[in-house]
Amino acid sequence: MDPGQEDAPRSTTREATAVAPRPDDAPESELVTLRRKPMWPFFAVVAAILAVVGGVIYWFSTRPDPFKVLVAVDVDGQWWEGSRAAAILSDQIGEGLKRIGFEPVSGGDPDVDKVLSSSKTPEEAARRLRAGFLITGSLSPQILEHRLGDDGGAGKGLLVEARSDAKLSVRFVGDDEGKAKEVPALAFGYGDSKDAALAMLVDRIAERVFDGAVPALLEHPAIRSQLDQGDVEATLRLKDAKQYADLRARRISEATKAYAKADQDHAEQPSAPFSISYHGSFSEQSYLAAAGPDRALLRTADIAPFVHPTSMELVWSYRLETLSWRPKNGDDHVVWTGYHVLGIPSASADGSTIALVEDLYAQAKTISVIREGAEPRRLRVDPRARFDDLLVSGAGSYVAYYERPCRQCGANITVSSLADGKSPYARIAASQDLDEAPTEIYYGFSWLDDRQLVIALRDARPPPTPEPSEGETGEAAVSDDPKRGGEEVRVIDVGKSPPLERLVVQLDTDRECHSPDASPDGKRVAMTCDGRLALFDAMSGEEVLSTEVGGDPTWSPKGDRIAFVRGGDIYLMSVSDQRVTQLTNNEFGENRPRFSPDGRRVYFQSQQDDPNIGSRIASVIASVEVP
């Protein structure tokens, strides 16, 4: 190489790049320079994870527990506010729920008590206590005071009745109100004070609410989803609840089908000889009090089935009885509601006046009158006497009835004014002394008009032995009079002062007549005598004995026909020629025929054994058109 060319630049195709001088603090490596990364993304991720974990922990610690239930029913306040009735209701429902796997909220824990007392609403309390479900509502029972008589003691002679016809709700906390399930809170109770009556009331309500609440709880998605997915804890915990709900559904379904079949069996009976209309269902228990134009006056005692939470048996809750006019089409017009009506109520010819015997929870009996457009009014209240077979006079001025001094005593006949409750007539045959036999036996009564009452009776005393005639020796001769001691038909005019009484007819001692019914014009009386229909002239006592066997005769409005019962069916007899027409022909027991005011239909009771309750008679009102 040429020494002169040693330091000469090399030939190159690109220009030389100038290199800046290196500072003193430059890194040793000129090839790689490391920059510091920011730390905020890392902390953001950590914070997000912590937030999620915290949220999950908070959700698990505050989410509603679907097995936890708060019963918060207002009965003059909540149970944690000191309401004894609300506490009884909550305890009863809670005990049942606890027994089948739920956890009811109860007091006694200071923390729980503090939450309950400081919460503004049951909803807020449920949220703070993590209760998944809330059974809530308000009961405002109707409180009635019944005076049983003045016995001179403060607070005595008083019966307090509590009635409820409300609905409570079962809903999941957080659900809309529209998703709540309603459960009936219909019951009644009584006692010598308001507290005692409310205690009985809520005790009965608790059984019904429990019965309706359990299916509502199990059917909610919060629980249903766990059971459907086979959640082990939920399945084991709610085993008894599911067993109860399944048993309840099956038994109530069977009972409902049994009543539906009874209705269907009646509807499918051959219509011959005439078509029958049924005015109700066999799930109710209706009795015929009177018939009006296109309507009937019914005494109805409905029942509601439920499964008892302890015995797991199908039982029945009796609702308050009602007295109502039932039209051919449309809703009932209720004129009275109460615990129990003894016997069958009675109405005047035009239906404007009704009388009934009310049982005040076996503490007393009352005779009450209901005038059209007015509230019921009590004529008599008696804690000892019993009143039976009320019968209102034609225009509604009087009511006749049997009055027994005690439950086992014989009967007397009393007539009371429906205006002031005074009794212008009383026929006394029995006393409270059970060792003393009644002096008379009664076989029924009927009104000839608005003030004349016809009575069938027999003197129960042995006939006196005739004294020997003067000069005769030995025993007195026994009378051979076939009518001596026989049954009598008498008419009493209670409009007279004093009442005027006359004998219409005296029957032979070997005859027995009963169930008198006076014709609309008051001139004749139909009775059942020795199993046959018989007609008597109300003035002369002249008798026309029919060859027709039958009982419970009732006159048509025109007085030209008589409806009666034979062998569980309804028949019709023409008075003029005694021609008989059979109106019903089926396997059911039919009785108590009553004509409509226009005479076009005959109403009656159609009865059979209750398909679900062995000791109960299922009764429905029916009618048939008169040919």
DRENMARVEX-196014 format. One line per 10 residues: number of its first residue (from 1); for each residue x, y, z of C-alpha. Coordinates in pm, 1 decimal, m for minus. Layout:
N
NUM) X/Y/Z ~ ...;
***
This chain:
627
1) 0.0/0.0/0.0 ~ 116.9/341.8/m76.9 ~ 219.3/507.5/246.1 ~ 90.3/829.8/118.3 ~ m252.6/687.1/85.5 ~ m271.3/526.6/435.3 ~ m489.2/794.2/587.2 ~ m695.5/862.6/281.5 ~ m1069.9/794.9/315.8 ~ m1206.9/471.9/179.1;
11) m1415.6/477.9/m124.5 ~ m1783.9/444.3/m34.1 ~ m2117.3/477.7/m199.7 ~ m2284.6/654.2/97.8 ~ m2190.1/959.0/285.0 ~ m2018.6/938.1/618.5 ~ m2240.5/1000.4/921.2 ~ m2121.2/1244.0/1181.1 ~ m2110.3/1104.0/1533.9 ~ m2189.0/1338.7/1818.9;
21) m1951.3/1334.3/2108.7 ~ m2068.1/1108.4/2397.3 ~ m2159.1/1281.6/2716.4 ~ m1991.5/1179.1/3035.8 ~ m2314.8/1023.4/3181.5 ~ m2410.8/830.9/2868.3 ~ m2477.4/459.9/2912.3 ~ m2204.2/219.6/2852.7 ~ m2394.7/50.1/2575.6 ~ m2453.0/251.1/2269.2;
31) m2679.5/m16.4/2118.7 ~ m2983.4/m33.4/2366.9 ~ m3148.9/236.5/2575.1 ~ m3406.5/116.7/2849.6 ~ m3694.9/353.5/2936.9 ~ m3896.2/330.1/3273.3 ~ m4258.9/201.2/3217.4 ~ m4556.6/382.3/3392.1 ~ m4709.3/191.0/3696.2 ~ m5071.1/317.0/3682.9;
41) m5205.5/32.2/3460.0 ~ m5090.2/m222.3/3713.9 ~ m5255.2/m45.9/4001.3 ~ m5571.8/m1.4/3794.7 ~ m5595.0/m375.9/3734.3 ~ m5537.0/m449.7/4101.0 ~ m5800.2/m196.0/4199.3 ~ m6047.9/m346.8/3955.5 ~ m5987.6/m694.9/4092.4 ~ m6027.6/m571.2/4447.0;
51) m6348.7/m390.3/4350.5 ~ m6492.1/m704.0/4193.3 ~ m6394.8/m915.3/4491.1 ~ m6535.3/m655.4/4727.1 ~ m6854.0/m634.2/4524.8 ~ m6892.2/m1009.5/4531.0 ~ m6831.2/m1017.0/4905.0 ~ m7080.5/m732.2/4956.5 ~ m7337.7/m900.6/4734.3 ~ m7304.6/m1227.8/4919.7;
61) m7323.2/m1049.2/5253.1 ~ m7626.2/m834.6/5165.4 ~ m7821.4/m1031.4/4904.3 ~ m8169.5/m1151.7/5006.4 ~ m8168.7/m1500.6/5151.6 ~ m8455.0/m1685.8/4975.8 ~ m8500.4/m1912.1/5277.7 ~ m8548.1/m1620.6/5516.8 ~ m8902.3/m1484.1/5561.1 ~ m9026.7/m1176.3/5744.0;
71) m9391.9/m1191.0/5852.9 ~ m9504.6/m830.9/5891.5 ~ m9884.2/m810.8/5914.4 ~ m10031.4/m500.9/6072.6 ~ m10304.5/m585.8/6325.8 ~ m10341.3/m266.7/6528.3 ~ m9965.1/m231.3/6475.8 ~ m9674.3/m463.9/6396.9 ~ m9560.1/m737.9/6632.2 ~ m9235.0/m556.7/6708.9;
81) m9441.5/m250.4/6797.5 ~ m9626.0/m437.7/7070.4 ~ m9937.4/m568.6/6891.5 ~ m10030.4/m894.5/7064.8 ~ m10255.9/m1007.4/6780.1 ~ m9982.5/m942.4/6521.8 ~ m9735.1/m1135.4/6739.6 ~ m9967.6/m1438.2/6761.0 ~ m10016.0/m1433.9/6384.6 ~ m9642.8/m1400.9/6313.5;
91) m9549.3/m1673.5/6562.5 ~ m9805.8/m1919.0/6426.6 ~ m9702.6/m1867.3/6064.1 ~ m9334.6/m1865.5/6159.9 ~ m9358.0/m2194.5/6348.1 ~ m9510.1/m2361.2/6045.1 ~ m9249.0/m2219.0/5806.4 ~ m8962.3/m2317.9/6035.2 ~ m9093.6/m2672.6/6055.1 ~ m9064.4/m2715.9/5676.0;
101) m8722.0/m2559.3/5623.1 ~ m8762.5/m2181.4/5610.2 ~ m8607.4/m1931.0/5849.7 ~ m8864.4/m1684.7/5984.9 ~ m8741.6/m1356.6/6130.4 ~ m8814.6/m1344.3/6502.1 ~ m8750.9/m1096.6/6777.9 ~ m8526.1/m1128.6/7080.4 ~ m8196.6/m1051.5/6907.0 ~ m8096.6/m690.0/6992.1;
111) m7957.7/m633.0/6642.9 ~ m8275.2/m762.5/6478.9 ~ m8495.9/m561.7/6713.4 ~ m8296.9/m248.8/6636.5 ~ m8338.4/m295.0/6261.7 ~ m8710.6/m358.7/6293.0 ~ m8775.6/m60.8/6517.0 ~ m8568.4/179.1/6306.4 ~ m8700.8/76.1/5963.6 ~ m8968.0/294.1/5811.4;
121) m9138.7/12.0/5620.1 ~ m9150.3/m369.1/5633.9 ~ m8977.2/m367.7/5293.0 ~ m8684.2/m172.6/5435.0 ~ m8666.6/m401.8/5737.5 ~ m8665.2/m709.6/5514.1 ~ m8381.2/m568.7/5301.6 ~ m8168.3/m480.3/5601.1 ~ m8226.7/m822.5/5756.5 ~ m8157.6/m999.0/5424.5;
131) m8501.2/m1160.9/5426.0 ~ m8578.0/m1294.0/5080.4 ~ m8954.0/m1303.5/5124.1 ~ m9207.0/m1078.7/5289.3 ~ m9554.3/m1184.0/5405.2 ~ m9727.9/m856.7/5459.9 ~ m10053.1/m670.0/5461.0 ~ m10293.2/m509.0/5700.4 ~ m10585.7/m659.0/5888.4 ~ m10861.8/m423.6/5994.2;
141) m11109.1/m666.9/6148.6 ~ m11469.1/m570.6/6194.1 ~ m11537.7/m563.8/6567.9 ~ m11895.4/m631.3/6679.6 ~ m12027.5/m620.1/7034.0 ~ m12324.4/m840.1/7121.0 ~ m12516.5/m776.0/7440.7 ~ m12624.5/m1109.0/7584.8 ~ m12835.4/m963.2/7862.8 ~ m12799.8/m738.1/8163.9;
151) m12662.8/m941.6/8452.7 ~ m12551.6/m643.2/8655.2 ~ m12179.7/m709.5/8623.7 ~ m11933.7/m476.7/8456.6 ~ m11810.3/m633.7/8137.1 ~ m12036.2/m935.6/8177.7 ~ m12310.4/m1030.3/7940.7 ~ m12096.2/m906.2/7650.4 ~ m11971.6/m1105.7/7353.0 ~ m11714.8/m947.3/7121.3;
161) m11685.7/m1077.5/6765.6 ~ m11398.7/m1012.7/6522.9 ~ m11438.1/m1070.8/6147.9 ~ m11179.7/m1049.7/5872.4 ~ m11225.9/m1070.6/5496.7 ~ m10885.5/m939.4/5388.9 ~ m10603.2/m1062.5/5166.8 ~ m10233.4/m1071.6/5251.3 ~ m9947.3/m1080.1/5002.1 ~ m9640.3/m1300.5/4964.2;
171) m9361.3/m1151.5/4753.4 ~ m8988.8/m1164.7/4699.9 ~ m8807.2/m859.3/4831.2 ~ m8731.1/m636.4/4534.5 ~ m9006.4/m771.8/4310.9 ~ m9271.9/m539.9/4176.9 ~ m9599.8/m530.6/4366.5 ~ m9766.9/m688.9/4066.0 ~ m9570.6/m1010.3/4118.3 ~ m9699.2/m1060.5/4471.8;
181) m9919.6/m1363.1/4540.4 ~ m10239.0/m1300.4/4734.9 ~ m10347.0/m1534.5/5014.0 ~ m10687.6/m1512.8/5185.8 ~ m10713.6/m1397.2/5545.3 ~ m11080.3/m1478.8/5593.7 ~ m11185.7/m1591.6/5939.7 ~ m11382.2/m1495.7/6248.8 ~ m11334.0/m1521.7/6622.4 ~ m11506.3/m1429.1/6945.0;
191) m11441.8/m1375.8/7314.1 ~ m11541.7/m1172.0/7614.8 ~ m11307.4/m890.4/7507.0 ~ m11159.6/m744.7/7190.6 ~ m10817.7/m894.4/7267.1 ~ m10966.3/m1241.3/7314.7 ~ m11165.4/m1215.6/6991.6 ~ m10860.4/m1096.6/6795.5 ~ m10646.4/m1376.1/6940.5 ~ m10891.4/m1639.6/6814.6;
201) m10925.1/m1460.6/6481.0 ~ m10553.1/m1445.7/6399.6 ~ m10499.4/m1801.9/6520.1 ~ m10746.5/m1918.1/6254.7 ~ m10604.2/m1683.4/5991.9 ~ m10253.0/m1820.3/6048.8 ~ m10352.8/m2168.1/5926.9 ~ m10506.3/m2029.9/5608.3 ~ m10214.2/m1794.2/5537.2 ~ m9961.0/m2073.7/5587.3;
211) m10160.9/m2294.6/5351.3 ~ m10150.8/m2030.6/5077.9 ~ m9800.0/m1899.3/5143.0 ~ m9604.5/m2224.2/5105.4 ~ m9695.3/m2281.1/4736.5 ~ m9626.8/m1913.0/4664.7 ~ m9278.0/m1941.0/4816.7 ~ m9187.4/m2261.3/4635.1 ~ m9315.1/m2139.0/4299.0 ~ m9103.9/m1821.7/4300.5;
221) m8799.4/m1835.9/4065.9 ~ m8564.2/m1758.6/4355.3 ~ m8643.5/m2100.5/4501.5 ~ m8784.2/m2286.3/4203.9 ~ m8459.3/m2243.5/4008.2 ~ m8256.5/m2402.0/4287.9 ~ m8492.8/m2696.8/4315.6 ~ m8507.1/m2746.8/3938.8 ~ m8126.2/m2739.3/3913.9 ~ m8095.5/m3000.4/4186.5;
231) m7922.8/m2774.7/4436.9 ~ m7838.8/m3014.6/4720.1 ~ m7882.0/m2764.3/5003.3 ~ m8216.0/m2635.8/4875.7 ~ m8346.2/m2986.1/4801.9 ~ m8262.2/m3119.7/5146.5 ~ m8370.4/m2809.2/5329.8 ~ m8708.9/m2779.1/5160.5 ~ m8792.3/m3149.0/5144.1 ~ m9080.4/m3113.6/5391.5;
241) m9203.2/m2794.3/5225.6 ~ m9220.2/m2962.8/4887.1 ~ m9393.1/m3265.0/5036.9 ~ m9653.0/m3037.1/5196.5 ~ m9709.2/m2839.8/4874.8 ~ m9742.1/m3154.4/4662.0 ~ m9982.8/m3313.6/4910.1 ~ m10184.1/m2993.4/4932.3 ~ m10212.8/m2957.4/4556.0 ~ m10319.7/m3318.8/4514.2;
251) m10582.7/m3319.2/4788.4 ~ m10736.2/m2985.7/4698.1 ~ m10746.6/m3092.6/4334.0 ~ m10923.3/m3414.9/4430.9 ~ m11175.9/m3223.8/4642.2 ~ m11241.3/m2972.3/4365.6 ~ m11291.1/m3249.8/4110.9 ~ m11530.9/m3430.7/4344.8 ~ m11754.3/m3123.4/4370.0 ~ m11731.1/m3065.6/3995.1;
261) m11838.5/m3425.7/3937.3 ~ m12137.4/m3378.9/4169.1 ~ m12241.4/m3073.1/3967.5 ~ m12191.2/m3264.6/3643.8 ~ m12388.5/m3565.2/3767.9 ~ m12682.2/m3336.6/3841.7 ~ m12654.7/m3159.4/3508.1 ~ m12640.0/m3488.3/3317.2 ~ m12943.8/m3641.1/3484.3 ~ m13222.4/m3715.9/3237.3;
271) m13434.3/m3403.7/3205.1 ~ m13755.4/m3606.1/3200.3 ~ m14012.1/m3534.0/3306.8 ~ m13912.2/m3164.3/3315.1 ~ m13590.8/m2965.8/3281.5 ~ m13428.2/m2868.5/3612.3 ~ m13227.3/m2550.1/3665.1 ~ m12960.7/m2554.0/3937.0 ~ m12885.3/m2225.4/4110.9 ~ m12546.2/m2292.7/4265.8;
281) m12276.5/m2553.2/4317.0 ~ m12243.1/m2846.0/4555.1 ~ m11924.8/m2691.2/4690.0 ~ m12157.1/m2460.8/4883.6 ~ m12433.3/m2553.2/5124.5 ~ m12752.6/m2365.2/5045.8 ~ m13095.3/m2389.3/5204.7 ~ m13413.6/m2245.9/5058.9 ~ m13584.3/m1983.5/5274.4 ~ m13830.0/m1832.0/5025.5;
291) m13895.7/m1784.1/4655.8 ~ m13944.5/m1449.9/4484.5 ~ m14000.7/m1343.3/4124.9 ~ m13697.7/m1478.2/3934.6 ~ m13499.0/m1514.0/4255.1 ~ m13468.9/m1725.4/4568.0 ~ m13380.2/m1637.9/4926.3 ~ m13093.0/m1861.4/5034.0 ~ m12913.9/m1934.5/5354.6 ~ m12563.3/m2030.7/5243.1;
301) m12277.7/m2178.8/5445.9 ~ m11970.8/m2197.9/5221.8 ~ m11653.2/m2387.7/5304.2 ~ m11292.1/m2355.1/5189.9 ~ m11055.5/m2655.7/5186.1 ~ m10697.6/m2638.6/5310.8 ~ m10431.3/m2878.1/5437.0 ~ m10359.4/m2843.4/5807.8 ~ m9991.7/m2756.9/5867.9 ~ m9956.3/m3002.3/6156.8;
311) m10175.8/m3301.1/6074.9 ~ m10121.5/m3268.7/5697.0 ~ m10487.2/m3365.9/5657.7 ~ m10739.6/m3199.1/5430.3 ~ m10965.6/m2990.9/5653.2 ~ m11233.4/m2731.6/5593.5 ~ m11270.9/m2373.9/5700.5 ~ m11631.6/m2262.2/5736.1 ~ m11691.8/m1910.7/5619.8 ~ m11943.3/m1673.8/5770.8;
321) m12292.9/m1770.1/5669.0 ~ m12496.6/m1540.9/5449.9 ~ m12860.7/m1478.1/5376.7 ~ m12902.6/m1349.3/5025.0 ~ m13138.0/m1316.1/4732.8 ~ m13001.8/m1511.1/4436.4 ~ m13138.1/m1398.8/4098.8 ~ m13168.5/m1625.2/3798.9 ~ m12878.5/m1434.9/3643.3 ~ m12632.3/m1208.2/3820.3;
331) m12470.1/m1177.2/4160.7 ~ m12623.9/m1249.8/4498.9 ~ m12772.5/m963.6/4697.2 ~ m12655.5/m1027.2/5053.9 ~ m12891.3/m902.7/5325.4 ~ m12722.6/m1060.2/5629.2 ~ m12384.6/m1207.5/5726.6 ~ m12300.9/m1383.6/6051.6 ~ m12161.3/m1684.3/6231.6 ~ m12455.7/m1922.4/6207.9;
341) m12828.5/m1929.7/6133.0 ~ m13030.1/m2186.4/6325.2 ~ m13290.7/m2350.4/6108.1 ~ m13436.1/m2184.8/5800.1 ~ m13518.4/m1811.6/5786.0 ~ m13867.6/m1699.6/5687.9 ~ m13998.9/m1414.3/5473.5 ~ m14328.5/m1234.6/5424.0 ~ m14530.8/m1304.1/5110.4 ~ m14373.7/m1014.0/4919.4;
351) m14022.2/m1081.3/5052.6 ~ m13988.8/m736.6/5210.9 ~ m13961.4/m869.6/5567.5 ~ m13728.0/m1149.5/5676.9 ~ m13685.8/m1308.8/6018.9 ~ m13407.7/m1542.6/6129.3 ~ m13256.3/m1705.9/6436.3 ~ m12889.4/m1619.7/6484.1 ~ m12657.2/m1832.0/6694.1 ~ m12406.4/m1610.5/6877.0;
361) m12126.9/m1867.2/6905.3 ~ m12338.6/m2086.2/7136.6 ~ m12341.6/m1802.7/7390.9 ~ m12691.5/m1682.8/7305.7 ~ m12965.0/m1701.6/7043.5 ~ m13132.3/m1404.5/6881.8 ~ m13440.5/m1338.5/6673.8 ~ m13357.4/m1074.6/6415.5 ~ m13574.4/m900.9/6159.5 ~ m13459.8/m751.2/5830.0;
371) m13682.4/m497.9/5660.1 ~ m13614.4/m416.3/5297.2 ~ m13362.3/m132.9/5275.9 ~ m13286.5/m137.8/5650.0 ~ m13016.8/m288.3/5869.9 ~ m13094.1/m609.4/6063.2 ~ m13258.4/m545.6/6400.1 ~ m13269.1/m783.9/6695.3 ~ m13605.3/m848.1/6856.8 ~ m13487.3/m1088.1/7124.2;
381) m13155.3/m1201.6/7269.5 ~ m13152.4/m1489.4/7515.6 ~ m12849.8/m1682.8/7649.9 ~ m13062.1/m1983.2/7754.4 ~ m13367.9/m2024.0/7531.2 ~ m13364.3/m2177.9/7184.2 ~ m13581.7/m2055.9/6897.2 ~ m13685.4/m2279.7/6606.6 ~ m13897.8/m2280.0/6289.3 ~ m13964.8/m1908.9/6247.8;
391) m14265.7/m1824.1/6030.2 ~ m14347.0/m1466.0/5925.6 ~ m14713.6/m1374.6/5878.3 ~ m14843.1/m1282.8/5533.6 ~ m14792.8/m905.7/5552.4 ~ m14494.5/m923.6/5785.7 ~ m14661.3/m802.7/6106.7 ~ m14581.5/m1103.5/6326.9 ~ m14347.4/m1398.7/6354.8 ~ m14444.1/m1731.3/6514.1;
401) m14182.8/m1973.9/6644.8 ~ m14106.8/m2256.2/6882.6 ~ m13938.4/m2144.1/7202.4 ~ m13758.8/m2397.7/7419.1 ~ m13658.2/m2291.2/7771.6 ~ m13336.2/m2492.2/7733.4 ~ m13160.7/m2704.2/7473.1 ~ m13321.2/m3032.8/7582.4 ~ m13653.0/m2881.9/7688.7 ~ m13985.6/m2929.8/7517.8;
411) m14129.8/m2660.5/7292.1 ~ m14365.3/m2371.5/7354.9 ~ m14520.7/m2156.7/7080.9 ~ m14463.3/m1781.2/7086.2 ~ m14584.6/m1504.4/6855.6 ~ m14389.9/m1175.8/6853.1 ~ m14465.3/m846.0/6686.8 ~ m14202.5/m755.5/6427.7 ~ m14264.3/m388.7/6501.7 ~ m14174.6/m376.6/6871.3;
421) m14074.3/m731.3/6967.4 ~ m14359.9/m772.0/7215.1 ~ m14531.8/m1110.5/7232.5 ~ m14913.0/m1090.4/7220.8 ~ m14944.1/m1468.6/7238.0 ~ m14753.4/m1750.3/7406.0 ~ m14866.6/m2110.5/7441.6 ~ m14675.3/m2261.9/7732.9 ~ m14641.0/m2639.4/7737.1 ~ m14285.5/m2697.5/7865.0;
431) m14066.1/m2571.6/8147.2 ~ m13695.8/m2582.3/8230.1 ~ m13755.3/m2882.6/8455.1 ~ m13649.6/m3178.3/8241.5 ~ m13827.0/m3416.2/8478.6 ~ m14155.1/m3246.3/8397.7 ~ m14308.3/m3366.4/8070.6 ~ m14456.7/m3106.4/7830.3 ~ m14833.0/m3074.0/7851.9 ~ m14873.6/m3045.1/7473.3;
441) m14699.0/m3178.0/7163.7 ~ m14694.0/m2961.1/6850.3 ~ m14700.0/m3076.9/6488.6 ~ m14656.1/m2746.5/6308.4 ~ m14826.6/m2412.6/6245.7 ~ m14914.3/m2182.9/5955.9 ~ m15063.2/m1835.8/5904.2 ~ m15414.7/m1814.4/5761.2 ~ m15359.6/m1441.8/5709.8 ~ m15156.1/m1167.8/5874.1;
451) m15291.9/m1234.2/6223.6 ~ m15460.9/m1576.8/6240.7 ~ m15233.5/m1869.7/6323.2 ~ m15339.6/m2232.2/6276.0 ~ m15170.8/m2488.3/6503.3 ~ m15170.7/m2869.3/6498.0 ~ m15126.1/m3006.7/6850.0 ~ m15201.6/m3290.9/7086.9 ~ m15269.8/m3276.7/7458.0 ~ m14988.5/m3484.4/7607.6;
461) m15154.0/m3526.4/7945.4 ~ m15339.0/m3852.0/8009.5 ~ m15716.1/m3804.4/7987.5 ~ m15884.2/m3774.4/8326.5 ~ m16066.0/m4077.9/8460.2 ~ m16441.8/m4013.9/8478.5 ~ m16594.4/m4013.0/8824.2 ~ m16849.9/m4291.6/8892.4 ~ m17209.1/m4182.1/8855.3 ~ m17417.5/m4155.6/9166.7;
471) m17534.8/m4497.0/9276.6 ~ m17269.1/m4681.3/9073.0 ~ m17014.6/m4903.9/9240.4 ~ m16681.7/m5037.6/9126.9 ~ m16440.2/m4877.2/8884.4 ~ m16538.7/m4583.6/8670.5 ~ m16632.6/m4658.7/8314.5 ~ m16361.2/m4580.5/8057.8 ~ m16465.4/m4336.6/7786.9 ~ m16503.6/m4488.0/7441.6;
481) m16485.0/m4147.2/7269.7 ~ m16235.4/m4205.1/6981.4 ~ m16144.4/m3835.5/6976.1 ~ m16065.7/m3802.0/7345.3 ~ m15694.9/m3718.7/7365.5 ~ m15668.5/m3700.2/6987.1 ~ m15486.7/m3438.3/6781.8 ~ m15645.0/m3094.6/6742.6 ~ m15629.4/m2819.4/6484.7 ~ m15681.5/m2477.4/6642.2;
491) m15684.5/m2119.8/6510.4 ~ m15563.2/m1827.8/6723.9 ~ m15635.5/m1468.0/6628.5 ~ m15337.6/m1281.8/6777.7 ~ m15477.8/m949.7/6657.6 ~ m15743.9/m965.5/6928.1 ~ m15673.3/m859.1/7283.5 ~ m15668.7/m1105.8/7442.1 ~ m15603.8/m1345.2/7150.8 ~ m15912.3/m1536.5/7042.2;
501) m15880.9/m1914.6/7010.2 ~ m16116.1/m2163.6/6845.8 ~ m16110.9/m2537.1/6776.0 ~ m16133.2/m2625.3/6405.9 ~ m16121.1/m3003.5/6421.4 ~ m16034.0/m3280.4/6663.5 ~ m15899.7/m3600.2/6511.8 ~ m15933.3/m3957.4/6624.4 ~ m15666.0/m4074.0/6866.0 ~ m15519.3/m4316.6/6612.9;
511) m15449.4/m4043.6/6356.6 ~ m15149.4/m3814.3/6325.2 ~ m15133.5/m3504.5/6106.3 ~ m14842.6/m3263.3/6068.1 ~ m14688.5/m2989.7/5849.7 ~ m14994.4/m2764.1/5808.6 ~ m14985.7/m2508.6/5525.0 ~ m15268.2/m2258.3/5477.6 ~ m15404.6/m2168.0/5135.0 ~ m15342.3/m1811.6/5010.8;
521) m15705.5/m1714.8/5082.0 ~ m15687.6/m1864.7/5432.5 ~ m15990.6/m2088.1/5378.2 ~ m15820.9/m2428.7/5368.9 ~ m15531.6/m2604.7/5535.8 ~ m15324.4/m2878.5/5370.9 ~ m15155.5/m3133.6/5596.5 ~ m14991.0/m3472.6/5583.8 ~ m15213.4/m3717.9/5771.3 ~ m15091.6/m4073.6/5819.8;
531) m14861.3/m4032.0/5519.8 ~ m15129.2/m3893.6/5285.5 ~ m15225.9/m3544.2/5179.7 ~ m15538.2/m3406.8/5345.0 ~ m15728.0/m3078.1/5310.6 ~ m15929.3/m2920.8/5592.6 ~ m16177.7/m2636.3/5580.0 ~ m16038.0/m2368.5/5812.7 ~ m16384.8/m2279.4/5944.8 ~ m16585.4/m2601.6/5958.2;
541) m16302.4/m2850.8/5987.5 ~ m16446.9/m3057.8/5703.9 ~ m16179.9/m3289.4/5566.2 ~ m16103.8/m3405.7/5212.7 ~ m15857.2/m3694.1/5232.9 ~ m15646.2/m3750.8/4925.3 ~ m15529.3/m4090.8/4814.7 ~ m15189.0/m3943.7/4733.9 ~ m14896.3/m4032.2/4956.4 ~ m14669.5/m3736.4/5023.7;
551) m14538.0/m3480.3/5268.5 ~ m14437.9/m3116.2/5310.9 ~ m14734.1/m2973.2/5114.0 ~ m14724.0/m2612.4/4992.8 ~ m14992.5/m2415.1/4809.1 ~ m14953.1/m2234.8/4478.1 ~ m15021.3/m1857.3/4478.2 ~ m15362.4/m1910.4/4315.8 ~ m15454.3/m2192.2/4552.5 ~ m15531.0/m2433.7/4269.2;
561) m15229.2/m2662.3/4309.1 ~ m15021.7/m2816.4/4583.9 ~ m14655.0/m2912.9/4551.2 ~ m14535.5/m3192.6/4777.0 ~ m14255.1/m3444.5/4831.1 ~ m14268.5/m3817.5/4774.2 ~ m13970.7/m4050.7/4783.7 ~ m13720.1/m3768.7/4745.1 ~ m13887.4/m3619.9/4436.0 ~ m14116.9/m3321.3/4382.6;
571) m14477.1/m3369.8/4272.3 ~ m14765.7/m3140.9/4183.0 ~ m15133.5/m3207.3/4261.7 ~ m15432.1/m3027.8/4114.3 ~ m15669.8/m2939.8/4398.6 ~ m15984.6/m2964.9/4186.8 ~ m15942.2/m3321.2/4057.0 ~ m15637.4/m3444.1/4257.0 ~ m15450.6/m3515.5/3933.9 ~ m15079.4/m3559.0/4011.6;
581) m14779.1/m3463.8/3796.6 ~ m14425.4/m3569.7/3881.5 ~ m14184.9/m3276.0/3842.0 ~ m13850.8/m3445.2/3922.3 ~ m13723.8/m3799.0/3890.1 ~ m13362.8/m3860.8/3988.6 ~ m13142.9/m4022.6/4250.7 ~ m13096.3/m3710.6/4462.5 ~ m13290.8/m3615.2/4771.8 ~ m13519.9/m3322.1/4691.6;
591) m13738.3/m3143.0/4941.9 ~ m13886.9/m2815.8/5064.3 ~ m14080.5/m2713.6/4749.5 ~ m14181.1/m2347.3/4723.8 ~ m14372.2/m2172.4/4443.7 ~ m14248.0/m1851.3/4288.6 ~ m14493.4/m1560.1/4342.4 ~ m14618.3/m1588.7/3983.5 ~ m14668.6/m1965.2/4020.7 ~ m14459.3/m2044.9/3714.2;
601) m14174.6/m2224.5/3890.0 ~ m14128.4/m2450.7/4188.8 ~ m13803.7/m2404.0/4379.8 ~ m13663.2/m2679.6/4601.0 ~ m13350.3/m2814.6/4768.9 ~ m13154.8/m3088.2/4590.8 ~ m12926.8/m3276.6/4828.9 ~ m12674.1/m3556.6/4845.3 ~ m12394.0/m3672.3/5073.1 ~ m12095.2/m3441.9/5052.5;
611) m11831.9/m3616.6/4835.0 ~ m11550.2/m3488.4/5058.5 ~ m11692.1/m3454.6/5410.4 ~ m11873.0/m3762.4/5534.2 ~ m12082.2/m3589.3/5800.6 ~ m12198.7/m3305.8/5575.8 ~ m12496.1/m3281.7/5342.0 ~ m12424.5/m3096.6/5019.3 ~ m12729.1/m2891.1/4926.0 ~ m12800.3/m2677.7/4620.7;
621) m13111.5/m2483.6/4520.3 ~ m13289.8/m2590.0/4203.3 ~ m13613.5/m2506.3/4025.6 ~ m13842.5/m2652.5/3764.1 ~ m14100.0/m2487.1/3543.2 ~ m14460.3/m2568.7/3628.7 ~ m14638.8/m2737.1/3334.8;
***
